[in-house]
Amino acid sequence: MVTLIIAEKPNVARKIAYALAEGKPIRKTIGKVAYYEFTRDGKKVIVAPAVGHLFSLAPKQKTYGYPVFDIEWVPVYVAEKGKSYAKDYIKALAKLAKQADEFIVACDYDTEGEVIGYTALKYACGVDPSKAKRMKFSALTKKDLLKAWYNLEPTINFGMADAGIARHVLDWYWGVNLSRALTSAIKRASGKWMVLSTGRVQGPTLKFLVDREKEIQNFKPTPYWVIKMLLEKNGEKYTATYEKERILDEDEAKRIVEEAKKGPAFVEKVEVRQQKRHPPVPFDLGTLQREAYSAFGYSPKKTLEIAQKLYEKGLQSYPRTSSQKLPKNLNFRSIIQNIAKLPEYKPFAHELLGKESLKPVEGKKDDPAHPAIYPTGELPKPGELTKDEQNIYDLVVRRFLALFMEPAVRETMKVIINSNNHRFILSGARTVKEGWLKVYGKYVKFDEVILPAFKEGEPVKVIQIKREKKKTKPPARYSPAAVIKRMEDLGIGTKATRAQILETLYARGYIEGKKKIKVTPLGMRVVEALERNVPDIVSVELTRAFEEKMEEIMAGKARKDEVIEDSKEQLVKILQEFREKEMDIGKALLETTGTGVITGKESTKRSGAVKELSEAEGREAKKAVEKEEKKPLVVGKCPKCGGDLVVRYNRKTGKRFVGCSNWPKCNVTYPLLQRGEIIPTNKTCCNGAPVVKIREKGREYEICLDMNCKDWRYKKEKK
């Protein structure tokens, strides 16, 4: 009996092979693709890799226009340029499948991994996916992989597979159709070829960024005054602030200062409190991305890429998780014992190993597929990690150790100073017990403001009391990490796709600024044009509703086909509304875009679905249109011989005219205007001459091609 295990990537296939082999696995190749053979429990086992998505969605026929819903799964190298390498992996799986009696999917255990496994089985191996078993693991350690081998799931998770397939279809429907609609609107309004894009999640994300940008633009600063007291104690100077933080009236601020200056000033009250600060909860992907941005300035996308590399090296658990809980059966002590071998963590690890029991802090969020992110206990070899990988590894390890440590204790001191019945507050704070801050303090910012001892009733030496004029500030712009958090809060996108959506907005030229995100005029105009004419395209509520449907599919509470059909019906209505207002939308977009080509190179998506109209797709679409334009455009039937009347071009002058397709046997010709788009109408006028519609510069009109026609313009010009 031969068992074929399908892994998601080549390096993961190698990890699985070396973990499961009873001896050393044999490395073999088919073309450029390496796979592994070994024996386990008397079975011959083959581990072969995919390379991410091997299959993608594409139209059944190459057309450019909208709407388009007739799509199918095709090899990814057919759907996307630059993916020719996938051909070798598909061939390798197809060949190895012929040798196999049993199939096991060992791709990442999430919706995308399930889609990768499902499509590889169905389209590369020619195997019914329901016949395959499933290895489920959250870390690529030998222990975890052996456990997954001996506890195989009887089938793949069809809830996740169906949810993933539905997401791919919805993203394709919405992303491609809406992007084509935008591009068509620009072309109709200007006659110029330009590429714009939006999508099911991209639009609502850009919308809330635009809302913040408008808040900032419309913000009117309000003046206010703060009052401060500079005092001296034991030769050191300290600043206390007036109990009312903002004084809106300058005269009132002047009065308070003058009265307070009269004194005398004394300590009215001293409040000292101690508060426990519990360790932070385990990392889910969102909190890891925010912490990495705060600590190192890494973009959410970069953090995910680094975390994925650490997972594939077996150093940490699977990163695409929304859980803040660790597995109950995880051997915490064993992991910490291994971490103790690294000098930088040794003192903290030994402290924990001295405890009788190890119980971690946990958060509220859970994920049925994967636990929170944790270090596996496998250690990096010297020089194995890049600086960026070392930074994320350090963050994950220190966070993990902090979970088991004692709470930190912070002491706050509040000194209330009375000066002629006006009160000022002097505040201090210090850490009196480090607890978990010993290991994680380098990533946490607590102000240490140490105050001397004050006694109630003691006089205060005041050096100065003054007022300062300030102005209210507009709302802060979103940082990349804050955008991810906002998307989480709104329930749009997924833990795996949110970072890519943000990168797409940068690539499209809709936003700029790596630390503080600013929406460009183009991004503003896209949202304004859509919100004014077809608001559902940027609706957070509609997008969130479909995200909830995807969760229901995963839980078995909704059917994939019904959700897809419902989405299609809503999109058809939106596109109908868009087409009716296409000219208005195009004109609104042109106010910003001018006549240049708007493109952006989109990074490769892990999901493999064509979510947006990328730069490469834009070029392909343009070529497709140009190709179609080179085909003879039939505008009617020849009144003389019955042949096709087609648009032709004079080779010498380059000017266009209408001539019979049976030329030179039939010499019927009609002159044509040299400007505007020609659209057949299936109407005839004088002596059977065709009537065509001319569309140019935002206007349309119909004409009879017979120059002797008394009413040459068949209908009056339409605005």
FIROVO-38231 format. One record per residue: x, y, z of N, C-alpha, C in turn. Coordinates in pm, whole numbers, plus 50000, padded with zeros to 5 digits. Layout:
N
XYZXYZXYZ;...
***
This chain:
719
500844988050000500005000050000500885012550000;500545022049916501315034349905500435046149948;500985054050037500275065950086500955078450033;500165087349973500695100149925500225111250018;501195118150079500905129750164501185142350083;500205151350078500375163950005500635175150106;501815181150098502175192450184501965205450108;501905216550182501605229450117502805235350045;504015233050099505215238850041506365228850047;507395230649965508515221249963509225219450097;509515230650168510235229150294509375222450401;508045223850392507165216950486507135202050453;507155198550324507215184450285508455177850343;509555184950340510805179450395510685177350545;510095187150615509895185850760509065173550794;507975171750721507075160550745507795147350720;508525146650611509225134350576510235130450683;511035139850729512055136750829511435133750966;510245139050991509585136251120508965122251121;508405117951007507655105451004508505093250965;509595095350894510405084150846511015076350962;510985063250951511605054751054513115055051041;513585057250920515005059450898515175073150836;516075073950743516245086550670515455085850541;514595095650514513805095050391514685096450267;514225090550158514965091350031514405102949951;515285111949913514875123449832514925119849685;513825121849614513755119149472513215131449400;513295131649270512785143049195512005138549072;511025146649038510335145648909510495159248844;511335159748742511665172748685512415180948790;511895192648820512525201448919511945199849059;510945191049074510225189849201510785178449286;511195181649407511705171549500510555165849583;510575152749605509625146249694510395135749774;509735129649873510425120649966509675107449979;510455096649987509905083350010510505077450136;509675070350214510155063650335509125053150376;509455045850480508555035650533508105039750673;506825037650698506275040350832505205029950861;505405022650969504425012451011504125002650898;505164999050826505004989250719504434994850591;504145007750586503595014050466504685021550391;504575021450261505405030250181504705043850175;505435054150214504845067550220505635076850128;504885084750053505475095249968504965108750017;505865117850039505475131550074505875140649958;504885147049898505135155949784504515169649812;505155180249764504645193649795503795199749685;502875208149725502335218449637503285230349652;502925241549597503715253649619502715264949637;501945263849747500815272749764499685268249673;498895277649626497775274349538498285269949401;497875258149359498225253049226497125256049125;495945259349176494805262149089494145275049133;493615282149035493005295149060491755296548974;490935306349007489715308848930490015317848811;489335315148701489485323148580488225321848496;487935331548410486765330548322486905318648227;485795312348195485835301148100486195306047960;485805318247930486155324347802486865337547828;487895340447748488625353047766487825364547709;487195371747796486465383747754486825394847851;486555406947808486745418147900485475426447900;484885427448013483635434648028483025430348160;481855435048189481195430848313479695431048290;478955422548361479445413148461479925400148397;480785393048469481235379848426481165370648548;480435359748534480275350148643480625335748601;480855333748473481125320248422482605317148441;482965311848558484375309548591484615294948625;485885291148626486255277348655487635277048720;487955265648782489285263748839490235259448727;491335266448715492345263148613493715263148682;494715256948621496065257948677496455272448696;497125275248806497425289148840498295295748734;499115287848664499965293648560499155297948438;497935292748424497045297048316496355310148354;495995311348481495255323148528496145335148552;497395332848591498265343848631499625342648566;500155353848522501505353948467502525352248579;503685346648545504745345148642504585333048731;503635324248701503415312448785503735299448710;504585300348610504885288448528505505277248610;506175280748720506805270548804505795260548859;504525264848872503505256048929503225244048839;503535245348709503285234448614504025221748656;505275223348703506075211748744505455204648864;504905212448958504325206449079503025199049047;502245204548955501005197848914501335184648845;502325184948756502735172648687503245162248785;504045166748884504595157348982503495150649063;502525158449110501415152749188500595143149103;500355146748977499565138248888500265124748868;501585124948852502335112548831502375104048957;502625110349072502715102949198501355097449240;500275104449204498935099949242498615086349181;499195083449063498935070648997499515058849075;500525061749159501145051049238500425048849371;499595058449412499075058549549497745051349563;497565045149681496295038749718495555046949823;496295055549893495725063550002496265077749990;495415087650020495815101650008495585108850141;496555117050179496465124850303496825139250272;495965148350312496245162650298496955167350425;498125173650407498885178850521499225193550498;498335200650430498515215150412498175222250543;498465235150549498135242950669496655241050701;496365239450829494985236550869494205249550886;493775255150772492885266650772492125266550640;491305276650615490465276250494491315276050367;492415283750365493245283850245493985270750226;494495265250334495165252250325494215241350277;492975242250321491985232250280491645233750132;491595246150083491335248349940492525243349857;493735245749904494925240949834494895225649823;494595218949935494525204349935493395199149849;492225205449861491035201249785491295202049635;491795213549589491995215349445493145206749394;494185204749475495295196049433494795181749414;493965176949508493415163449496492525162149373;491605171549356490595170549251491155172749112;491995183149097492395187048962493785182148922;494695180149019496025175048984496075159848995;495525154549106495595140049130494435132449066;493355139649033492175132948978491495124049080;491525128349206490985120349317489805127649380;488795120249418487655125949491488155130649628;488075143849658488595148849786487965142149909;486745136949896486115130450010486795117350047;487655112249959488355099649985489665101650060;490085114050077491375116850141491225118850291;492295115550364492345117950508493085131150534;493155134750663493705147950697494655147150815;495865152750798496775154750911496515168850966;496275169651094495975182451158497065185651259;497755196751241498825200651331498935215851334;499525220951442499705235451456501165239351466;502045229251465503485231851470504195220851394;505325224351334506065214851252507205208251330;506905203751452507885196151529507635181351506;508645173351532508495158851513507365153451599;507275158451722506245153851814504845156951759;504665169251713503345173351661502975165851534;503955163551447503675156651322503385141851342;504105135551435503805121551467502415120251529;502085129651615500745129451676499675130751568;499895139551470498935141351362498825128751277;499955121751255499965109351177499145098451245;499265097451376498555086851449497135090751489;496765102951457495395107451486494795114051362;494855106951250494365112551124492875115451130;492495126851075491075129851057490575121250940;489365115850946488895106850841488725113550704;488455126550704488335134050578488935147850597;489075154950488489445169050503488275176250568;488505188350616487455196050681486645203250572;485505197150535484725202750424484055215950461;483855218350589483345231450630484325242350594;485615240050626486645249850593486865250550442;486855238950375487055238850230485955246650160;484705244050198483585251150135483635266150163;483985269650288484095283850322485205290450241;486335283350225487435288850147487095290450000;486405280249944486005281049803485015292549784;484055293749876483075304649867483775318149872;484775319549957485505332249967486235335249836;486845325149777487535327149650486565331949542;485415325349535484425328749432483895342849455;483525345949579483005359249609484035370049581;485275367549623486325377449600486575379449450;486505368549374486675369749230485515377449169;484285373449201483105380349148483185395249174;483405398849300483355412849339484585420449291;485765414949315486995422049280487125424549131;486945414149051487135415548907486015423848845;484755420848879483655428248817483655443048855;483895445948981483895460049023485095467448964;486235460648957487415467048899487205469648750;486605459948682486295462048540485295473448521;484335474248612483335484948603483995498648618;484905499948715485605512648734486415516248610;487125506448557487945508748438487075512848320;485925506248307484995509548198484455523748214;484175527748339483665541248363484665551848319;485935549448351486975558848309487075559448157;487065547648093487205547447948486025554347880;484825552047933483635558047873483655573247886;484145578148000484125592648023485255599847951;486375592747927487535599647873488035594147740;487645581747709488185575347590489585570047613;490125571947734491475567447768491415554147843;492465546047823492535533247894493235535348028;492545532448136493095533848270492635522048354;493445518348451493105506948536492895511648679;491695509548730491385512148870490825499248930;490885497949061490365485749120489665488549252;488775479549286488215479049419487795464549442;487315461549559486955447749588486025446849707;485655434749741484655432349845485125437749981;486405436550011486945441450139487745454350118;488355455550001489165467349973488355480249981;487145479949922486305491949921485935496950060;485365488250146485015492650281486235496950364;487385490550342488585494450415489015508550375;489035511050244489365524550197488335534550248;487095530350259486015539350304486295544550445;486665535650539486865540950675488145549350685;489105546850595490285555450591489915569250536;489035569550436488565582250381487765589950487;486935582750562486155589350668487085596450767;488175589650805489125595950898489805607850831;490135606650704490785617650632489865629850628;488575627550608487635638750606487505645250744;487525636850849487505642350986488675651851006;489845647650957491055655850972490945668650890;490475667350765490355678950677489335689050729;488255684050786487175692850832487375697850975;488435693251038488655696751178489025711551193;488385718051287488695732051317489235732851459;490505736451473491115736751607490455747051698;490315743451822489745752251924490825755752025;491025768552053492055772152152491605768852294;492565765152376492295763052518493575765952595;493445766752726494595770152809494785759652917;496045756452944496375747653057497175755953158;497005752753283497685760253389498605750753463;499865754953480500865746353542501535753553659;501915745353755502635750453872504015744053874;505055752353874506415747353888506815748854034;507155737454097507475737754239508825731154264;509355733154384510665727554419510565719754549;511255708254551511275699754670512635692854675;513335694354783514655688254803515635691754691;515535704054642516445708554538516075704054397;514985696354383514535691754251513255699154212;513085701254083511885708154034510875698153981;509585700954005508485692353960507375701353905;506575695753812505475703353751504155696853785;503255704953845501895700353875500945707353779;499855700753742498885706553649497575709653721;496895719853672495635724153733494615712953722;493755711853824492805700653831491865700253711;491535711853655490735712253534491705712653416;491745701853338492785700353238492755711053130;491555715353089491435725252983490545736753028;491025748753011490235760753036489935766852899;488665767952865488295772552732488235787752721;488185794652835488075809152834489385815252885;490005823952807491295829652846491185838252970;490105845852983489935854353101489855845853228;489165834553217489085825553332490465820253367;491255816853265492605811653289493465822353358;493335834953312494105845853375493715847353521;492395846953548491915848653685492455837653777;492425825253729492895814053811494365815753845;495175819653743496615821353765496865832253870;496175843753854496385854953948495985851154090;494865844154104494415840254238495325829854299;495765820054217496615809354271497975814654312;498455824854244499775830554277499815836354419;498645840254469498595846554601498895836754713;498645823754687498965813554785498185815254914;498635809155024499825800455030499525786754971;500565779654926500405766354869500825755854971;500015745654982500335734855077499785721555023;500275710455078499815697155037498485694355106;497455693655026496125691055082495875676155104;496385667955012496125653555022497175645754945;497525634054996498445624954927497755611354913;497635606954788497005593954762498045584554701;498285573254767499225563254717498465550154698;498555544854576497855532354546498785522554477;498545509854503499285499354433498315491154349;498745487954230497865480654138498645469654069;498015457854063498635446553992498445448253842;499485445553768499415445253622499705430953577;498665424253531498825410153494499575409053361;500185397653335500905395753209499965397353090;500505401352975499675402252855499255388252810;498165387452735497645374552691498485369252576;498375356352543499145350652431498855357752300;499805356852209499665363352079498665356051990;497705363351935497055359151811497755367251701;497395365151575498125371851468497995387051477;496775391951505496555406351510497405413251616;497455407451737498245413651844499745412551815;500165401651752501575400451712501925411251611;501045413551514501305423851414501375437751477;500495440551571500505453751635501745455451723;502115445051794503285445951882504575447351800;504655439951688505845440851603505955454551538;504805460551505504835474051449505335483951554;504845482451677505235491351786506715489851820;507195477351822508575474751865509595477151754;509265472951631510255473251523509835481251401;508585486051399508105493351283507785484451164;507615471351187507315462151077505865463851033;505645463650902504275463950851503585450850887;502245450550894501545438050923501905426950826;502055430350698502415420350597503785414450625;504745422950659506095418150686506115409150809;505375412850912505325404651033504785390851002;503705390250923503125377250887504125368950808;504835375050716505815367650636506925361950724;507395369850820508455365150910507935353850998;506745355751054506155345551141505945332451065;505565333350938505385321450855506705314050837;507785321450817509105315250802509525308150931;509255314351046509595308051174508785295251194;507525295451150506675283551158507245272451069;507625275850947508145265750855509485260250901;510215268050982511465263051039511235254951166;509975254051207509635246151325509875253151457;510135266351453510495273551576509295279151651;508205281151581507005286151647505775279651584;504635281151649503405275151600502835283251484;501755278151429501135284051310500655298251341;501035308251256500735322151291499335327051257;498675320951156497365326251115496275321151208;496215327051324495245322851424494635334951491;493395333451536492745344251611492575340151757;493245329351796493115324451934494095331252029;493655333052153494515337952260494595327552372;494445315052332494495303952427495505293552381;496225287552476497215277352445496605263352462;497135253452391496605239852405496745234652548;495715228152597495725223152735496775212252754;497045204652648497985193552659499415197152617;499675209952597501015214152557501975212452675;503125206752650504115204352756504915217152779;504375225852863505005238852889506415237152947;506545227953040507835226253108508925222053009;508575213052918509565208452821510005219852729;509055228052686509395239452600510305249152673;509975252052799510765261652876512155256152906;512255242952927513565236752949514465238652828;513905237452710514695239652589515065254252571;514105263252599514385277552587515505281652683;515585274852797516605277852898518025275752845;518165268452734519495265852676520035278152604;519155287952577519585300452513519945310452623;521175315652625521645324152736520745335952768;520165342452665519375354552690518075351652766;517635338952764516375335552832516605326752956;517835322852978518135313053083517625317053222;517915329353271517465332753407515945332653423;515225337053322513765337453331513185323253323;513755315053235513285301353221513525293453349;514705295153410515015287953534514085292053647;513725304753650512775309453752511445302153738;510995300553615509715293753591509815278853621;510955272853586511115258453609511145255053758;511385265153841511365262953986509955262554043;508965265653964507585265454010507035251254011;506105248754103505475235554109504575233153990;503845243553948502945242153833503105254353742;502795252253616502905262853517501535265153455;500945276253490499615279653438499685293153368;499465293453235499605306053162498365314853172;498585327753154497475337153137496885334752999;495565335952985494915334252855493955345652829;493685348052699492735358252660491375352152632;490445360452586489075356052561488905349852423;489675354352325489465349852186489925335552165;489145328352083489465314352054489365312051904;490005301451858489995297751717489915282551709;488895277051647488765262451644489875255451567;490575262651479491585256251395492965255751462;493345266751528494715267451581494735274851715;495695271251802495855278451929496595291551907;496835298552017497625310852011499055307551967;499785317751930501155315951881502095313451999;502935303051987503865299852095505155294152036;506285295152107507525288852060507435273752082;507905266051988507765251551997508765245152092;509835252152122510915246252202512075241752117;511855240251986512985237751897513785250651886;515105249251887515955261151895516635264151762;516775276851730517465280451605518955277351615;519505273251504520935270751500521665284151492;522915284651540523675297251533523725302651391;523345315151374523375321551243522235317851152;521275309851200520175305351114519175316451085;518965325251183517925335351170518485348651120;517705355251035518035368950996517735378051115;518125390551103517855400051212516355401451235;515585402451126514135403851139513525391451203;513975379651161513455367151219513825366251366;515035370451401515455370351542514595379651625;514225391051571513385400551644512015394551675;511365388451573510045382651596510145370551688;511185362551670511375350951758511535355551904;512315365951925512515371252060511205376252119;510415382952037509115388052081508205376652125;508155366052043507285354652072507755347152196;509055344952209509595337552324509365345252453;509675358152453509505366052575508035367152615;507165368452515505725368952545505285355752609;505765344652555505415331452607505885329852752;507125333452781507645332252918506875341353013;506495353052965505775362653050504435357053097;503825348153017502505342853051502465335453183;503605330053224503665321653345504195329153466;504545341853448505195349353556504185356453645;504685360953757503855368053855503445381653799;502315387053845501915400553802502965410853845;503085421353768503895432753810503045441353902;503695448953987502975457954077503455472154051;502495480954020502795494953994502215503454106;503005513054152502555522154258502375536054198;501215541854222500965555554176500825564854296;501335576954281501225587154386500545599454327;499525604254395498805616154353498865626254468;499565637254440499725647754540498845659554500;497865663154589496965674354560497475686554634;497805696854557498365709054615497315720154607;497055726354721496075737154729496805750454737;496455759354646497035772754649495895782854636;495505788554750494405798354754493135792154695;492845780054742491635772554703491615768154556;492745768554491492885762854358493795750554368;493335739554312494055726854331494855722954206;496065718354233496965713354130497335698954163;497545690854058497825676654075499245673654032;500005667454122501345662554092501285647354094;501615641053980501455626453968502795619553950;502895607754010504095599553995503705584953982;504585576953927504315562653913505645555253908;505665543353969506885535353965506525520553978;507435512253932507265497753942507885493154072;507085486954157507625482254285507885467154283;507295460254188507575445954170507565443054021;508685438253968508795436553823507895425453769;507865414153836507065403053786507425399853641;506415399053556506615395453415507395405953336;507495418253391508245428753321509735425453311;510195416353397511605412453391511955406853253;511065399053197511345392753069510775400652951;509635407552972508945413952860509015429252867;509695434552968509715448952989510305456852873;511185450552793511795457652680510765461452574;509595454752576508545457552478507345464852538;507455469052663506355476052731506875489352782;506115499952754506545513252796505735518052915;506365517753033505755523453153506605535253197;505955546553222506695558153271507085556153417;508345558953444508825558353582509055572653630;508085577953703508185591653757508225590553908;509435591753963509645589854107509495603354178;508575603854275508365616154353508925614454493;509375625354550509815624754691508605623154783;508865620454909507765618855006507125632555034;505805632655036505055644755072504155641355190;503985651255278503085649555392501925659455381;500775655055419499615663855415499815675655510;499545687655460499675699755540500995706855523;501985700155465503295706655453503235717655347;503975728555366503985739455268504725735255141;504375741655032505005738654903505685751154852;506945749654811507705760854756507365762254607;506585772554573506155774754436507125784354368;507635780054252508545788454175507775796954074;506755790854013506015797953907504665791353886;503665799553856502365794753809502075802253679;501835794753574501655801253444500585793953363;500085801053263499125794953172499795792953036;499375782652964499915779752831498745778352734;498865785152621497815784252519498095772352428;497055764552404497185753052313495955752452223;495995743352128494855741352039494525726452032;493235723752019492825709852004493385704251874;493685691351874494295684851758493285676051687;493435674551557492515665851482492745651251519;491815642551483492015628251511493305623451445;493955614051509495215608851454494945600251332;495865600351238495765591251123496035576951169;495475567751096495695553751128497135549851096;497725541651181498965534851148498585521651080;499515515051011499185502150951498625492151052;499215491751171498735482551273497315486251318;497035499151325495705503651366494645500251261;495045500151134494105496251027493695481651046;494675472951074494385458751095493425457151213;493675464751320492805463951438491395468751404;491305479551326489985484851287489235474751202;489935468051111489305457751028488785446251115;489585442451215489145432051309487865436351380;487875448651431486725453751506485465454351418;485655457951290484515458951198484075445451145;484925435251162484575421951114484695420450964;485675427350903485875426050758487255420350731;487365412250626488625405550597488845393950694;489965387250680490325376250769491715378750824;492075371050925493405372550984494515370750881;494235362450779495245359550677495275369750564;494175377050541494085385750423494155400650454;493975404650580493895418950611495165426450573;496315420650602497575427450570497715429350420;497265419450341497365420450196496445431250140;495245432650200494325443150157494985456850174;495645458750286496325471450312497425473850208;498195463450177499245464750077498665468149940;497505462549909496865465349780496475480049771;495985485749880495615499949880496835508749853;497975504849909499225512049879499565510549731;499485498049681499885495249543499005502749444;497725504649477496805511549386497005526649386;497825531649481497995546149490496855552949563;496065545049638494925550749712495365556449846;496455551149902496955556250031498465557550024;499025565350115500465567250123500855569750267;502155568550295502645570550431502755557350504;503965553350538504165540150600503855539950749;503945551550815503665551850960502295557850989;502015568950926500705575250940500045575550803;498965568250787498375566250655497535578250613;497845583350496497095594350439496445589650310;495175592750291494485588950168494835599150060;495205594249943495565602949831494295608949769;494445619449688493265624849618492555614249535;493315605249474492705594449396491845585549485;492395581649601491635573249694490375580149743;490485593149770489325600949813488255600949705;488685603349580487725604549471487045591349440;487795580249450487195567149424486065564549523;486335566849651485305564449753484135574049735;484435586749712483355596549696482465593249576;483095589149464482325585749344481445573649369;481985563649438481215551549465480145553949571;480505561249675479555563649784478365571949736;478635581249645477575589849593476645582349498;477185572949422476415566349318476005551949350;476935544149407476645530049438477215526849576;476575531649682477155530649816477385516449866;476675506649814476855492949862478265487749835;478955493349737480305488649704481275491249819;481025501849895481925504950007481235502650141;480195494350141479425491850263480125481850355;480455486250475481015477250575479995466650615;478735470750627477685461650672477505449950576;477515452950445477325442350346478515432650348;479715438250357480915429750361480925421150486;480585427250600480565419650726479525408550719;478385411150656477335401050644477845388750570;478625391050464479175379550389480265372450469;481035380050548482035373550635481345364250734;480215368750787479455360350881478905348050812;478505349650685478015338050608479125327850590;480345332650567481485323550552481725315550680;481575322350794481705315350923480605304850938;479415308150891478305298550899478565286450810;479165288650692479515277350606480495268250679;481485274250742482505266550812481895258250925;480875264050989480225257251101479125247751056;478895246950925477855238150874476445243650887;476335256850910475025263050928474505269750800;475335270150697474925275950568475575267950457;474945268150340475455260750226476245269850133;477375264750088478275272450002477545278049879;476825269449807476195273549682475145284449704;474425283549815473405293649843474025307149873;475135306949949475825319449982476385325849855;476965317749768477525322849643476425328949556;475295321949546474195326849463473615339849519;473495340549652472995352749716473935364449689;475225361849698476215372249671476135376749526;475965367049436475875370149293474665379049264;473525375749325472305383649303472495398049349;473115399749467473335413249517474315420849427;475345413749379476325420249293475705424349160;474835415949105474155419348979473375432348994;472665433849105471915446249130472855458249138;473965456349207474935467149222475515471149087;475855461049006476435463848874475445470348779;474165466548792473135473048711473045487848747;473065490548876473025504348923474275511848878;475415505048883476675511148840476605514848692;476115505448609476085507848465475205519848430;474105521448504473215532748480473905546048510;474855545648603475525558048645476985558148603;477335549548507478735547748469479385560748424;478675568548343479245581048293479515590848407;478575592048501478755601048615479935596648701;480045583548722481165578348802482485581148732;482515578748600483725581348523484165595848530;483205604948516483525619248523484045623048662;483425617348765483875620348901485295615448924;485625603948872486975598448887487995606748810;487595611948695488515619548612488925632748676;488125637848768488485650248836489815648948906;490135636448945491405634049013492425627248925;491975617048849492935608448780493525614648656;492885624848599493425630648478493385620648365;494475619248292494485609948178495595599748187;496265598748302497335588948314496805575048339;497655565248326497265551448353497485548548500;496465544148567496565541148709496785526148724;497975522348764498255508148782499015506348912;499205494148952499985491449072500365477049074;501605473949105502045460149105501605453649234;500765443849224500205437449343501055425649384;501375424849514502165413649562501385400749548;502105389649538501455376749523500605373949645;499375369549624498455367049734498545352449775;498535349849904498545336149950497265329149910;496165336249907494885329849876494815325349732;495575331649643495575327549504494355332349428;493325337549495492125342249426492425355749361;491805358149245491995371049178491055380949245;491535387549350490665396249427490515409849362;491575414449298491535427749239492055426949096;491975437949023492555438648889493985443348904;494935434248898496335437548919496905444348795;498145449048806498795455648693498925446048575;499325433648604499475423848496498135421048430;497095419748513495765417448457495305429448376;495685441448420495315453448346495935453248207;497215449348201497875448448071497205437947983;496865426448046496215415847970494845420247919;494115427248007492785431947966492905441747850;493895450647859494075460347752494405453347620;495285443147629495635435647508494415428747450;493575423447543492375416447497491455425847421;491305438047476490445447747409491045451847274;492375454247273493025458047148492885446947044;492975434447092492825423147001491415422746943;490455425147033489065425346987488825436646888;489525448046913489345459446824489975456846687;491005448146684491635444846556490755435446474;489885428046544488945419646471487975428946396;487545424946278486595433446205485325435646288;484975448046313483755451346386482595451546287;481655442446303480515441446212479455451546255;479065460346163478075470646196476755468446123;476705458346036475455455845965475675446545846;474635444645764474695436145646474755444745518;475545440245423475695447645297474375447145219;473835458745181472565458945106472705453444964;473945452044917474175447544779474335432344770;475215426644854475505412344842475145404344965;474775411045076474405403745197475575400145287;476795403945247477955401245331477965410345454;478965408345541479095416845660479685430345624;479115440945681479715454245671480595456045794;481895457945770482845458445881483635471345877;484165475245996485025487046005486405483145952;486915490845856488205488045796489065500545802;490365498945773491305510145780492085511345649;492225523745600493025526445481494495525345521;495245516245457496615513645496497525525745477;497205534045379498065545645352497785557145449;496495560045468496125571745550495835568045695;495545555245720495185550945854493765554445892;493025560845799491655564845830490705552945819;489645553445901488725542245904487505544745815;486925533745768485705534445689484985521145705;483765520345652483005507845656483005502045515;483365489245506483395482745376482825468745385;482475463045272481905449545267483015439245286;482705428745361483675418145387484005410145261;483185411545156483435404245031484255412444932;484835423244981485735431044895486895422244850;487395422444725487065432344621485885428544530;485285416644555484145412744471483015422744484;482805427444609481765437444634482445450144681;482165461544619482885473844650482065484044728;481045479244805480235488444884481055493845001;481125506945012481835513345123481035525245174;481295528945300480685540845362481785548245438;481765561545434482745569145514482375568745662;483365571545747483155571545892483795583745955;483205588446064483875598746145485155592746200;486195601046211487495595946256487685597146406;486635600146478486745601246623485575593746688;485765589746811484695583346885484665568246869;483985561946964483815547446963482585543946878;482705533446796481625529246708480885517546772;479555518646781478745508146843477615504446747;477565491746703476475487446613475115488746683;474075491446604472725492946662471735482746604;472155475346501471245465946431470085473246361;470255486346334469235494046262469745497446122;468805499946030469175504545895468385517145862;468895524545759468225536945719468165537245566;468735547445505468635549645361469215538045280;468385532145191468845521645099469545510145172;469095507545296469685496445372470985499645441;471405512545438472655516445505472515514645656;473565509445723473475507345868473485520445947;472855519946064472895530946160473835526646273;474785535146307475715531946416475635542946522;476025539046644476105548846753477555553246767;477765566246781479095571846804479145576846948;480155572247021480315576647160481655583847171;481625596547215482855604247226482705615247330;483755617447407483845628647501482575630447583;482085619447637480945620447727479605622047660;479515620747526478225621947459478045610447361;476785607747325476465596947233475435601947131;475555597247004474535600146904474575589346796;473455587946726473345577946621473355584746484;474005578146385474075583746250473815573046146;473265577246033473135568645916474435569945837;475005558745791476285559145722476175563845577;474965565145526474785570145390474915585445393;475975590445328476235604945330475135612845259;474335606345174473255613245103471965613345182;471985607645300470785607245384470375621545418;469085624445400468605637945431468745640945580;468475630745659468645632545805469865624345846;471055629545813472295621945833472455617345978;472115626546067472095622346208470745616046233;470755603146253469525595446265468685600146383;469365603546491468665609046607469445620946658;468735629346728469415640946785470425636346889;471415644546904472495641246997471945638647137;472465627947198472045624647335473145629047431;472765636047533473745639947633474015628047723;
***
